[in-house]
Amino acid sequence: MPQVRIIAKNFMDLVAALPAMKLDKLYESTFICEAVLRKKETSYKINPKFQSNIQKYLVSGGTLPREPMPLSITVRLPTLEDLETYASEQWECFLLQLINSAQAEKLTSFSSSMIKVFQRGLLSARENEPPKLTENGFQFLLMDTNAQLWYIIREYISTAEDRGVDPTDLISFLLELSFHTLGEAYNLNTLTDVQRIAIKDLADLGLVKLQQGRKESWFIPTKLATNLSASFTDSSSNKEGFVVVETNFRMYAYSTSKLYCEILRLFSRIEYQLPNLLVGAITKESLYNAFENGITADQIICFLQQNAHPRVAQKIPAVPENVTDQIRLWETDKNRVEITPSYLYEDFPSKEVFEAACDFARELGGLLFEDSRTMRLVVRVEVHQEMRDFLRRQR
């Protein structure tokens, strides 16, 4: 006889399998709603303050953080298109500053608090050297704008106490800002002292636009601000690419963005630039310079693939295989040689002294190279002083 497999389903499995129309009718009963929330051998305790505020929201609905200013005072506000252009330009300016990090200390357009924020982790901070873009910094440039924004906001919040600001106050204000209406004007006089300082930093990033009237001043939230409380979405699929890479390593970038041009300069040799076209080449020298700055071959290849022009994006692969293979090979060649500070010893008085010196260096773990024919010896710099003392004793 055929075997029958019985699958046990509980009440919740039955409810979950119902079509949407049946569920709507079922949820008219308060008992089914309570049954859905009931869990066997499991209970959850809601934070009392959260419970109180969520009850107020469910009963009376959401309320605006503050009332917009009347048009009779603001008169003419920027259009949503103008506001989006402003936000994009400010954000691009911020990212350009990250790339041109050698001039980071000479900036006047960004506040010192924001400079410190994007230097942390994204730029190297070696003594007596200008800051350089790190591997994490380049990866940051490849992120979706929304992810980039949240990275900077997290860093801005984490450094709040260094500026004498309570992080909870800052988080509350940032999330509150995301509930403002896009394009509306809000009076700066309604902000606290902490919020007024923060709003200036946020204006640098393009989250708000500040305007001054005859008597009043106001801020206008941009799309970057209203997206703060939204879930992350990958906009890379909606972004049109602009790069074409040929099998001869020539590269054509159809873009007017200064930011993209500067990113390409990080790993390619730019030959000439037109208003909407940048022509260059991927060379061994340009890639070696990128590798020195912590940029990896996979990051470069990923950037070229994600930003491939629509004419080549549908091809498989979008970037020629000989180009991607060579980029990886050049990275392997670069990593094959390791520079180690060392000392060279030669002109030994006898073969016996040379062999004894080799044995001594080997015991110390500092022997790098020995040539018995020419009696030459190379040791690590860490054991140099001990080697000198040993050789003096041999005289």
VENFENTA-V590086 format. One record per backbone hydrogen bond with DSSP energy under -1.0 kcal/mol. NH is the residue of the N-H (numbers start at 1). CO is the residue of the C=O. If there is no record, write none. Layout:
NH	CO
NH	CO
//
This chain:
14	10
15	11
16	12
17	13
18	15
23	19
24	20
25	21
26	22
27	23
28	25
29	26
33	29
34	30
35	31
36	32
37	33
38	34
42	39
51	47
52	48
53	49
54	50
55	51
56	52
57	53
58	54
59	55
60	56
61	57
69	185
73	70
74	70
75	71
76	74
83	79
84	80
85	81
86	82
87	83
88	84
89	85
90	86
91	87
92	88
93	89
94	90
95	91
96	92
97	93
98	94
99	95
100	96
101	99
103	100
104	101
106	103
115	111
116	112
117	113
118	114
119	115
120	116
123	119
124	132
129	126
134	122
138	134
139	135
140	136
141	137
143	140
148	144
149	145
150	146
151	147
152	148
153	149
154	150
155	151
156	152
157	153
158	154
159	155
160	157
163	160
164	161
165	160
170	166
171	167
172	168
173	169
174	170
175	171
176	172
177	173
178	174
179	176
180	177
183	221
184	181
186	219
188	217
190	187
191	188
196	192
197	193
198	194
199	195
200	196
201	197
202	198
203	199
204	200
205	201
207	202
209	220
211	218
213	216
218	211
219	186
220	209
222	207
226	222
227	223
228	225
230	227
242	307
243	307
244	252
246	250
249	246
251	280
252	244
253	278
254	242
255	253
261	257
262	258
263	259
264	260
265	261
266	263
267	264
268	264
269	281
271	279
272	279
274	277
278	253
279	272
280	251
281	269
282	249
287	283
288	284
289	285
290	286
291	287
292	288
293	289
294	291
295	290
300	296
301	297
302	298
303	299
304	300
305	301
306	302
307	303
308	305
309	243
312	309
313	309
315	312
324	320
325	321
326	322
327	323
328	324
329	325
330	326
331	327
332	328
333	329
334	330
335	331
343	379
345	377
354	350
355	351
356	352
357	353
358	354
359	355
360	356
361	357
362	358
363	359
364	360
366	361
368	378
369	378
371	376
375	371
376	371
377	345
378	369
379	343
380	366
381	341
383	380
384	381
387	383
388	384
389	385
390	386
391	387
392	388
393	389
//
